[in-house]
């Protein structure tokens, strides 16, 4: 895909005020994100908080592969007060991670994740844990920047 970068680097700790749901299959994520985003905007409006800034989506497949947990939220500064009506989740910093940054939104968000997985496999790595999707407003040239992040480990690292 054009106009993107993919690199291995540590992932920062993130504090996210969010709403969440669950889906049975990856094909259901788009509809869930749309519903959750509407809910998030409504709750931010009631709390008097502007949604402008960095919006975050978090995807986390359960270890038994029964469901995928989906969250939509906004980034909070470390130590910031909670936002009324929203839960807060903390994603820990990860020493090893993969980051893919786009200067436009891909048509299907699953495509870049497949690119990340292929990139990792070529290097003997695999992703695990929560996938992070951060939307930055007004990037260079007034374009939206989307950053995908996931923690990585050596292939088979969960079995060691």
Secondary structure, 3 states (H helix, E strand, C coil): CCCEEEEECCECCEEEEEEEEEECCHHHHHHHHHHHHHHHHHHHHHHCCCCCCCEEEEEEECCCCCCEEEEEEEEECCCCCCCCCCEEEEECCECCEEEEEECCCCCCHHHHHHHHHHHHHHCCEEEEEEEEEEEECCCHHHCCEEEEEEEEEECCHHHC
